[in-house]
């Protein structure tokens, strides 16, 4: 049985809305395989940036952030997101090792790359929070190039909170929930 694009995307993302599936389909890039005249569609991760934006940090694309094609490298995007997250924590009086007594651990990461950025350009990274559980949440990022108003990436990192002295997961600190508006 062959699945069409929407059926394939739905099979990978059963909790997504129709609008999310439409966005995913728009950005799903077909991979064509000549053998047996079959076409395979590669599913894409769907990330929807939730409002409101709680923090914005600006960064400049450094020469060390470039790849062989002379644009912002995918691995550098992740490092720049980490810098923005660290600045978000610092702006709230925390560090990644001490959010009101608890540290954080990265549980997962997903990114949608949407546009290019080049050496010397100014990037704006917006941060919001969502998908809370008792012990963690997702940190969402929207990276844009201020020089040409281009969306560069939408990403999310799943974080959980841990007491590093006991090596046990702990509840999301109340101070963190307060910043999130919860």
N, C-alpha and C positions, 0 to 999 in steps of 0.2 A: 504494500500500500504506500503510495506517495502522498506526502502532506504538502499542502500549500504553505506559503510563508506564515500566514496568521495562525494556522494550526500548529506549525512547528514552534513558533514563538510562544503560543499558549501552552504547549507541552513543557516548555522550559520555565514558564512564569505563570503559574496558576493563580497567583494573587493579584496580577496586574489588571488594571482597568482597560477598557477598550481604547481609551485615549493613549495610555501607556503603550499598548500593543501597536497602535498606529504610528507612534513616534519610533518605536523599535523597528517597525517595518521600513520606515522612511530611511533609517540609518543602517539597516542590514545590507551588507554588501554581498552580492552573490559571488560564489566561487564556482567557476565553470570547469568541469572535468570533461575532457573530450572522449574518454573511454566510455563505451556503451551509451553515448549520447545522453547521459544523465546530468542534470543540474542539481547541485547541492547548495542549499542556503545555510550560511553560518549564522547561528543565533547570536544576538547581541544582548549584553547586560543592559537593563533599563534602569536608569537612575533619574529620579525626579527630585529636583532641588526644592526642599520645603521652605516656605517663608515663615517667619521673618528672618532676615539676615541679622545675626547677633554681633558680628565683628567683620571688619574688612582690613586687609593688610596689603600694602603695595610692595612689590619686588621688581628688580630690574633683571632682565635676562643677561646672564654673564656669558663670556666666551666659553667657559667650561660647561655651560648648560647645553651646548649645541651638539648635534650629531653629524654624521657624515654628509647629510643633505643640507647642512648649514641652518637648520631650524631647531627649535627647542626639542630636546630628546625626551622620549617617554619616561625614562628613569629619572631625569631631572625634574619632570613635572611632579613626580612623587616626592622628591626631596623638597621642592618648593612648597608643596602642600604641608609637609611636615613642619617647615619653618613657619608657615602661617598658623598652623595649629599651636605650635610652641608659643608664638606671640599672643594668640588668643588666651592661652592659659596664663601667660605672664600678665596680660592686661587685667586679668581677674584676680591677681595675687597668688596664683598657683604655679606649680611646675608639673611635668608629666609624672614625677615621682611623688608629688604631694598635692593632691586636690582635697583639701580639708581632711588630711590624714591618710588618704588612699592614693595609690599609684594607679596608672593605667597600663593596660596591655592591649596591643593591636590584635584583634580577633580575625579581621579580614580587610580586604581592600578591593575596590572596584573602580574603574575609571572609564569614561567615554571621552575619547579624544575627538574634538570637533573642529579645530582650526590650528593654524600655525602661529608661532611667535618667533621673533628673530633677535639677534644680538642687539642689546641696547634698549629694547622696547620695555615699557613699563607694564607690568601685570598687576591686576587687582584680584585678590583672592577673597571671596566672601565665604563666611562660615555660618552654617545653621545646624541645629540639632534636631534629631527625631528618632522614631522607632525605639522608644525607651522600653527596657525590660527592668526587672528589679536590680540587676547587677551591671547594666551597661546601656549603650545606645549607639546610634550611628552619628558620626560627624560628617556633614555634607559640605562640599566645596564647589564653588562656581568660580572658575578662573577665566578672566577676560583680559584682552590686550587693550589697554587704555588708549594707545596710539591710533588704533583704527576701529575700535569698538567691535572687535571680533571675539566671539566665544571660543576659548581655547580648549577647555575641558570641564566636565562635570564629574565629580568623584565622591566617594564616601569611604570612610574607614569605620569599621565596627570596633568599638572599644569596650572593654570590661574593666571594672575597678577591682584592685587587689590590695590586700594588706601584705606588703613585702616582708614584714617580720614573721608572719605566720605562713606565708605563701598560699593564702586562701582568698578566694573571691569574696568581695563584700558588696553591700548595697550601694547604689549610686548615692554619693554624698548629697546631703540636703542643700549645701551651698551651690552645687552644680545644678541641681534641679531648679533652684531659685533663678539662676542665670538663664536657664532654659524657659523660664516663665511657667514652671509647673509647681 
